[in-house]
């Protein structure tokens, strides 16, 4: 796949391996600078769209202040079920609780994304939703999955496998969104970032 032509430094404000792999798969050249901010476990006002959007913006803001010239890309991804955030598990016991909760059900998977252009401090933020169905897990399947450690650091206590996952099915929205970055809309937003960066750096 051809490398997208980006006339600026692109800084990924995330430590997510899934996001890094997506960026590499789509040919982007980028740097990594995790934001390392505290993330709340509940959505203010009970609104998951606001939750992921605000966190993506906060991550971008934390890194943007250290960048003189370039574009910061930040994202935040969480599951949403029964009006509650399905976040990252604290340990194996918490991962078992989350997976049992999701087992045999369809849940929403939301990603918030923010691009922050420096100089100029132009920002664009958006949120995307996918619907994910998890098969009903047997006790044996649950034990086996926990042993893989794929739940570590993952929202919803899972990392979806490509191209086919034995336990998860995306029934609406993009798979890249489930992994952590909606690559189709990101490509469009980066075209906006090109124009904004050119305007901000014009002699």
HUWOMO-V205091 format. One line per field, one symbol per residue. psi: psi as a letter, one per 20 degrees, with the letter a starting at -180 (. if undefined). A space follows every 10 residues. Layout:
BEGIN
psi = ???
END
This chain:
BEGIN
psi = pqppnokrpo oolqjphggg hggghjjppr qpnqhlqppq iqppjkohgg ghgghgghgg hhhhiiphoa pppqqppqrp pkkqpnbpqh ahhhhggghh ghpjrprqop ppqppoppah kqqpqrqqpq ppppqoprhg hgghghhiji ipjppjkqop qqippiiqpo ipaqhhhhhi pnhghggghh gghggghghh jp.
END
